[in-house]
Amino acid sequence: MKNYLLATAAALLTLLAAPHAEAQRRSNAQNTTPLPTTNNNATAPNTTPTPPGATNGKLDYRNPAADALIPAEADKRQPITDDLEATVVELLELYHDSKQSHWNLRGPLYLSLHEQLQENADAYLKYTDILAERVLEVGHPIDGRTGVVAATANLDGYPSGYLSDQQVLILMTERLNTVAKRVRQRIEHLGKVDETTSNLLQELSYTLDKHVWKFRVMMQ
């Protein structure tokens, strides 16, 4: 009798559970998101390993295919680089000379000249960055290392120690005037090569002429 009751109870539970299981199966089928299909035309990921470095740790990441995006014809890039490289090292030299004078200045013109030298130094760094980046834009590296500046700026050495205000005016005006003349020559040259670069130098030329004028007035 006991076994009969247990068998009957199991049968009833099976009958009651069957409709619920069927409903759950239908619900799961409706909510299932289909798996995305594989696109055989999709670009395969680039799994090319990074090239091994040279013994000095240098890696060459240059992509020749990007040369078409350089905004200057191939025969114009080196002339642009040569003129801008020369100007960049001159500006870096002027920056260091201005700071040397700014720090070591003495004399009755100290305050006004001290501040003007700092203003000039800031301008030289500004244009150094603009012109250096233009060289990179046309596809060449720039060289602003201190050794290169000292060897190629073609400006006389600058004195050490304390400097009088009149001494600074004479020294800096001569150097500024020299660089300003060179920049005007490069403007004329690059006007025949690349107008965009020539226009950048015109802005610098105006600034250099303005600095010469301010120092000249202080000496008069």
C-alpha positions as CSV (number, residue, x, y, z in Angstrom):
1,M,0.0,0.0,0.0
2,K,2.8,2.4,0.9
3,N,4.6,1.8,-2.4
4,Y,1.4,2.3,-4.3
5,L,0.9,5.7,-2.7
6,L,4.5,6.8,-3.4
7,A,4.1,5.8,-7.1
8,T,0.8,7.7,-7.4
9,A,2.4,10.9,-5.9
10,A,5.3,10.8,-8.3
11,A,3.0,10.4,-11.3
12,L,1.0,13.4,-10.2
13,L,4.1,15.6,-9.7
14,T,5.3,14.6,-13.2
15,L,1.9,15.6,-14.7
16,L,2.0,19.0,-12.9
17,A,5.6,19.8,-13.9
18,A,5.2,19.1,-17.6
19,P,3.2,22.2,-18.6
20,H,5.6,24.5,-16.6
21,A,8.6,23.0,-18.3
22,E,7.1,23.4,-21.8
23,A,6.3,27.1,-21.0
24,Q,9.9,27.8,-19.8
25,R,11.3,26.2,-22.9
26,R,9.2,28.4,-25.2
27,S,10.2,31.5,-23.2
28,N,13.9,30.7,-23.5
29,A,13.5,30.1,-27.2
30,Q,11.9,33.6,-27.7
31,N,14.6,35.4,-25.7
32,T,17.6,33.8,-27.1
33,T,19.7,36.3,-29.2
34,P,21.1,34.8,-32.3
35,L,24.9,34.6,-32.5
36,P,26.5,37.1,-34.9
37,T,27.5,35.7,-38.3
38,T,31.1,35.7,-39.2
39,N,32.1,38.3,-41.8
40,N,34.6,36.6,-44.0
41,N,35.3,40.0,-45.7
42,A,36.4,41.8,-42.5
43,T,40.0,43.0,-42.3
44,A,42.1,40.6,-40.4
45,P,43.9,42.2,-37.4
46,N,47.5,43.2,-37.9
47,T,49.5,40.7,-35.9
48,T,52.9,41.7,-37.3
49,P,55.3,41.7,-34.4
50,T,57.2,44.9,-33.5
51,P,60.6,44.7,-35.3
52,P,63.4,44.0,-33.0
53,G,65.5,47.0,-31.9
54,A,69.0,47.7,-33.0
55,T,71.8,47.2,-30.4
56,N,71.5,50.9,-29.5
57,G,67.8,50.5,-28.8
58,K,66.6,52.5,-31.8
59,L,63.5,51.4,-33.7
60,D,62.5,52.6,-37.1
61,Y,58.8,53.3,-37.2
62,R,58.8,55.2,-40.4
63,N,56.0,54.4,-42.8
64,P,56.9,55.3,-46.4
65,A,53.3,55.1,-47.4
66,A,52.6,58.2,-45.4
67,D,55.1,60.3,-47.5
68,A,52.2,61.3,-49.8
69,L,50.7,63.3,-46.9
70,I,53.8,65.6,-46.6
71,P,52.7,69.2,-47.6
72,A,55.8,69.9,-49.7
73,E,57.3,68.3,-52.8
74,A,60.3,66.1,-52.3
75,D,62.7,68.5,-54.0
76,K,61.6,71.4,-51.7
77,R,62.0,69.6,-48.3
78,Q,65.7,69.9,-48.0
79,P,65.9,73.6,-48.8
80,I,63.2,74.3,-46.3
81,T,65.0,72.2,-43.7
82,D,68.3,73.8,-44.3
83,D,67.0,77.4,-43.8
84,L,64.9,76.5,-40.8
85,E,67.5,74.4,-39.1
86,A,69.9,77.4,-39.4
87,T,67.3,79.7,-37.9
88,V,66.4,77.4,-35.1
89,V,70.0,77.1,-33.8
90,E,70.4,80.9,-34.0
91,L,67.2,81.4,-32.0
92,L,68.4,79.0,-29.4
93,E,71.7,80.8,-29.2
94,L,69.8,84.1,-28.8
95,Y,67.7,82.6,-26.1
96,H,70.7,81.5,-24.1
97,D,72.4,84.9,-24.6
98,S,69.3,86.7,-23.5
99,K,69.0,84.6,-20.3
100,Q,72.7,85.0,-19.6
101,S,72.3,88.8,-19.8
102,H,69.0,88.7,-17.9
103,W,70.7,86.9,-14.9
104,N,74.0,88.8,-14.8
105,L,72.8,92.3,-15.7
106,R,74.0,95.4,-13.7
107,G,73.5,99.1,-14.2
108,P,70.9,101.9,-14.1
109,L,68.8,100.3,-16.9
110,Y,68.6,97.1,-14.9
111,L,64.8,96.9,-14.4
112,S,63.6,97.7,-17.8
113,L,66.4,95.8,-19.6
114,H,66.0,92.8,-17.3
115,E,62.4,92.5,-18.2
116,Q,62.9,93.1,-21.9
117,L,65.5,90.4,-22.1
118,Q,63.1,87.9,-20.5
119,E,60.4,88.9,-23.0
120,N,62.8,88.5,-25.9
121,A,63.9,85.1,-24.6
122,D,60.3,83.9,-24.5
123,A,59.8,85.0,-28.1
124,Y,62.9,83.2,-29.3
125,L,61.6,79.9,-27.7
126,K,58.2,80.5,-29.2
127,Y,59.6,80.8,-32.8
128,T,62.1,78.0,-32.2
129,D,59.2,75.7,-31.6
130,I,57.1,76.9,-34.5
131,L,60.0,76.6,-37.0
132,A,61.2,73.2,-35.6
133,E,57.7,71.8,-36.0
134,R,57.6,73.1,-39.6
135,V,60.7,71.0,-40.4
136,L,58.9,67.9,-38.9
137,E,55.8,68.8,-41.0
138,V,57.8,68.6,-44.2
139,G,59.2,65.2,-43.3
140,H,62.6,65.9,-41.7
141,P,64.0,65.8,-38.2
142,I,65.3,68.9,-36.4
143,D,68.6,69.1,-34.5
144,G,68.6,71.5,-31.5
145,R,71.3,69.8,-29.4
146,T,73.5,72.2,-27.5
147,G,76.6,71.0,-29.3
148,V,75.0,71.7,-32.7
149,V,73.9,75.1,-31.5
150,A,77.4,76.1,-30.4
151,A,79.0,74.8,-33.6
152,T,76.5,76.1,-36.2
153,A,74.9,79.3,-34.9
154,N,77.8,81.3,-36.4
155,L,77.7,83.9,-33.6
156,D,80.6,85.0,-31.6
157,G,81.0,83.6,-28.0
158,Y,79.2,85.4,-25.3
159,P,81.1,86.7,-22.2
160,S,80.6,85.2,-18.8
161,G,80.2,87.0,-15.4
162,Y,78.5,90.3,-14.6
163,L,77.4,92.4,-17.6
164,S,76.7,96.1,-17.6
165,D,73.5,97.4,-19.2
166,Q,75.4,99.2,-22.0
167,Q,77.6,96.1,-22.7
168,V,74.4,94.0,-23.0
169,L,72.8,96.5,-25.3
170,I,75.8,96.5,-27.6
171,L,76.3,92.8,-27.6
172,M,72.6,91.8,-28.0
173,T,71.9,94.4,-30.7
174,E,74.8,93.3,-32.8
175,R,73.7,89.6,-32.5
176,L,70.0,90.4,-33.2
177,N,70.9,92.5,-36.2
178,T,73.0,89.7,-37.6
179,V,70.3,87.1,-37.3
180,A,67.6,89.5,-38.6
181,K,69.6,90.1,-41.8
182,R,70.1,86.3,-42.3
183,V,66.3,85.7,-41.7
184,R,65.5,88.3,-44.4
185,Q,67.7,86.5,-46.9
186,R,66.0,83.2,-46.1
187,I,62.6,84.8,-46.5
188,E,63.6,85.8,-50.1
189,H,65.0,82.4,-50.8
190,L,62.0,80.4,-49.4
191,G,59.6,82.7,-51.2
192,K,60.7,80.9,-54.3
193,V,60.4,77.5,-52.6
194,D,57.5,77.4,-50.2
195,E,55.3,80.4,-49.4
196,T,54.0,79.0,-46.1
197,T,57.4,78.6,-44.6
198,S,58.5,82.0,-46.0
199,N,55.5,83.6,-44.2
200,L,56.5,82.0,-40.9
201,L,59.9,83.6,-41.2
202,Q,58.3,87.0,-42.0
203,E,56.6,86.9,-38.6
204,L,59.9,86.2,-37.0
205,S,61.6,89.0,-39.0
206,Y,59.1,91.5,-37.7
207,T,59.8,90.4,-34.1
208,L,63.6,90.6,-34.5
209,D,63.4,94.1,-36.0
210,K,61.2,95.2,-33.1
211,H,63.8,93.9,-30.6
212,V,66.6,95.7,-32.4
213,W,64.6,98.9,-32.4
214,K,63.9,98.7,-28.6
215,F,67.6,98.1,-27.8
216,R,68.6,100.8,-30.2
217,V,66.4,103.3,-28.5
218,M,67.9,102.5,-25.1
219,M,71.3,103.2,-26.5
220,Q,70.4,106.6,-28.0
